[in-house]
């Protein structure tokens, strides 16, 4: 099973590393990190780089597609080479997935028309511009598409997909192996729970922008 994990400038690292830690443990999995060109790609902080071992064109027909989000998403919405690759890959993929604002790239490629989908809470309202139906759920399966909300939810998406491919017990084994047992010190992980002034600050001064 070939899993293509997309990289682009200013992606959010956990968006792709979280699903990688889960999906790489599927039976017979082969993971390829892909980008416009093979080579290092910097994450949104600029501190971390991951290496795309292959160009998009080298992996035209993966079984699973994973698209991360991040501030770089909005530049990639204008990247016709990436959008064309997504359409081609999706035509034969078994599963097409995203984390965070990566769902906007799937939607911009025309893959989520009429589908329920989620995204980071700061970008959720952009989905209808591209024909998707937004929902605030953490992980949203709709047919072959599985979209996840912000950043850390990519782990949940990965486990959801592992369960669909390899069964619940294998997914539970992966969860145990990576000791994914969240017990956060604060209950502020969504705009419904976080202090209102923090939510407003991020909405007002968000790094996510289409301009």
C-alpha positions, -999 to +999 in steps of 0.1 A: +000+000+000+016+033-012+008+063+011+017+097-004+022+124+022+023+158+006+048+185+017+048+222+007+065+253+020+052+264+054+032+232+062+025+225+099+047+197+110+024+178+133-003+178+105+019+153+086+041+137+113+010+127+134-006+107+106+028+093+096+034+078+130+000+060+127-003+051+090+033+039+087+023+010+110-003-003+085+005-038+071+026-035+039+026+003+041+051+022+020+053+059+028+065+085+003+069+121+012+062+141-020+064+177-031+067+198-062+103+188-063+123+163-043+144+178-015+140+195+018+108+214+026+105+238+056+077+237+081+058+269+091+081+278+119+111+277+097+130+256+123+121+221+109+125+206+075+113+173+061+127+157+030+105+149+000+122+119-014+101+121-046+084+147-067+047+146-071+051+134-107+070+103-094+040+091-074+009+095-097-013+067-083-009+063-045-034+042-026-037+068+002-032+106-001-025+127+030-025+165+027-014+186+057-024+222+064-005+252+076+000+289+067+014+278+033-020+263+023-032+296+008-003+300-015-008+264-026-044+270-035-029+288-065-005+259-073-021+243-103+005+216-105-004+204-070-041+207-076-038+187-109-018+161-090-045+158-064-071+153-090-050+126-108-041+108-075-077+110-063-090+094-095-075+061-084-068+064-047-086+043-022-085+070+004-079+108+001-074+126+034-064+159+049-055+175+082-062+211+093-064+235+064-053+208+040-090+202+033-090+235+015-066+221-010-088+191-016-118+214-019-100+238-042-091+208-064-128+201-067-127+169-047-150+178-019-180+192-038-211+184-018-190+165+009-191+171+046-156+182+057-137+198+085-107+220+089-088+240+115-114+262+133-098+293+119-103+281+083-135+262+086-156+290+071-135+289+038-148+255+029-181+266+013-162+288-011-150+255-027-182+236-025-177+216+007-201+215+036-183+225+068-187+207+101-169+213+134-164+176+140-129+165+148-127+137+121-152+136+092-154+106+069-175+111+038-171+082+013-134+078+004-126+112+019-115+117+055-108+152+068-095+161+102-097+194+121-067+212+134-031+198+138-033+172+166-065+157+151-044+142+124-035+114+148-073+107+152-077+107+115-048+083+111-063+059+137-097+062+120-082+052+087-062+024+102-094+010+116-111+011+083-082-006+065-068-031+090-096-034+115-104-020+150-079-043+168-050-032+147-059+004+152-061-002+189-027-018+188-012+012+170-028+035+196-013+015+224+021+014+207+023+051+203+007+055+238-019+080+225-038+086+257-044+124+258-046+140+292-039+176+285-031+200+314-057+225+301-092+222+286-087+248+260-083+228+228-113+242+209-129+276+205-159+263+225-137+256+255-109+281+254-110+315+271-131+338+249-104+365+247-079+340+233-104+329+206-111+365+197-074+373+196-067+345+171-097+354+150-086+390+148-048+384+143-049+351+126-019+339+106-044+322+083-055+346+056-064+344+019-049+378+012 
